[in-house]
Structure formats: C-alpha cells, structure tokens
C-alpha cells in the first residue's frame, strides 16, 4: 500500500511541491513519509514549514531512506543526479522521472540492472489539483508500481497511461499547453480592453469563458466542433470572430506550437 511507502523528491520546485501538497492533503501519504531535497536553504525551510516534511541538501542521503524516488529536476542535470546517487539505490526502489525528454532507456541505462523506472509528464495545473499526467512504465516496472504512481498523480488531477513513444507529444501538448492557454486568455482580455472593458471585468469574463467552455466540453463529451457550431448563428457576431481567427491561421499556429515543443522535448533527450 502506498501509505506504507516513503517518498523522496530530488528537486523541490513547483511541480514537486504540487505533488507533495496533493498527496498530503488527500491523505494518500503522510507528511512523515515524505523527504525532499533542494540546494537552496530557503526552499527547504519553506517546504518544511508548509508541509512539516523532512528536507535535506544531500540527495544520496535521501535516496538511502525512501522506497519511491522522484526525479524532479531539470532535464539537463538528470544525468549528474543519477551519477551522484545510483550507488545508494537498489532495485527494490521505484524511480519516477518527471524530467521532459529524458527516456526510460536513458534512465535505466544509468542505474543498476533491472531498476524499476516510470516516466511521467504532469503539468502545472497540478498546483491546484487540476493537472493531467501521462504515465509510461519502464521495462521492469510492475502493474503494482504503475498503480502506486497513478494514486499519487490522481491526487493532483487526472492520469492517462501511454506508450513512451508518445511522451514527447504529451510534453508538447499538455506539458507545455497551460502556457498556450494562458496566452490565449491574456489575448482575450486585451481584446476586451480594446473594446472598452476595464481590465478586471475583461479578466473575469475571459477566465470564466475558458473554464466554462472546458467544463462543458468535458461533461457533454461532444466534439468541440459541434459545440462551436452551437454558438455560431448565421450572420452573427461569432462567425465574424471565427473568420478573423481563421484568417490568422489560428489552427495552424496552435498545431505548430505543439509540434515544435514536441521536437524540443526530443532534443532534450538527445543531450543526455
């Protein structure tokens, strides 16, 4: 049972904090079973004060005390972290990587033979319990391991299981996707201001429009094109706005954003 596991986070940035907060608040794991490492004294103190967890600056010390190890560091330093800690690891431990672009093969090849590794791509709405995470198990991870990881990420949103070959695309879509959405919301706000609304009113309208539209799409299960057509009356205001978006190649721009972010994820893996 996951309640009996000790979980260590190597790296304690926003995503690691979101996961800690979710599993503690949902009662998935007790705070006494969580250890986090970070090089910054202030960061360690903040996490200790906020969640009453144990913190350390020594990654090897953390690894020696836990059952599940989260690699929650930037992709560029995963290799260094593994080289510094692998002598303290054993094959009974489960390694969970949330580093973009770094493959299961790369991580497994840097660890003792038959090490259990699971790769996950979460996103920042996990900070408010509304994230989505794609999970891909390595060659030695068991169904029980996958279930444990799913329990963790279900505490901060929704989860899907996917083959690893799709993880770069997941990164380009949902991993980077919140930034695209924030940009679109900002643009809607600016459009409202240009049309004469004050900024606070424009913000409320834009944010709730995105939130309500997403919830409507989710709860109805309808194709987005059908819901779009429901709003679009002949000769009305919406079709004029849609025409302007299509004239600016809005679909191609968003698709291109996912594509280039996906390619960047692949590039990060090649630098391992």
VENURHU-V808277 format. One record per run of one state. SS is the DSSP state (helix for helix, strand for strand, loop for the rest). FROM is the first residue (numbers start at 0). TO is the last residue. If there is no record, write none. Layout:
SS | FROM | TO
SS | FROM | TO
//
This chain:
loop | 0 | 0
helix | 1 | 3
loop | 4 | 5
strand | 6 | 9
loop | 10 | 12
helix | 13 | 24
loop | 25 | 29
helix | 30 | 32
strand | 33 | 36
loop | 37 | 39
helix | 40 | 50
loop | 51 | 52
strand | 53 | 55
loop | 56 | 57
helix | 58 | 62
loop | 63 | 66
strand | 67 | 70
loop | 71 | 73
helix | 74 | 87
loop | 88 | 92
strand | 93 | 96
loop | 97 | 102
helix | 103 | 108
loop | 109 | 114
strand | 115 | 120
loop | 121 | 122
helix | 123 | 127
loop | 128 | 129
strand | 130 | 136
loop | 137 | 141
helix | 142 | 153
loop | 154 | 155
strand | 156 | 160
loop | 161 | 162
helix | 163 | 193
loop | 194 | 197
helix | 198 | 219
loop | 220 | 222
helix | 223 | 230
loop | 231 | 235
helix | 236 | 246
loop | 247 | 248
helix | 249 | 269
loop | 270 | 271
//
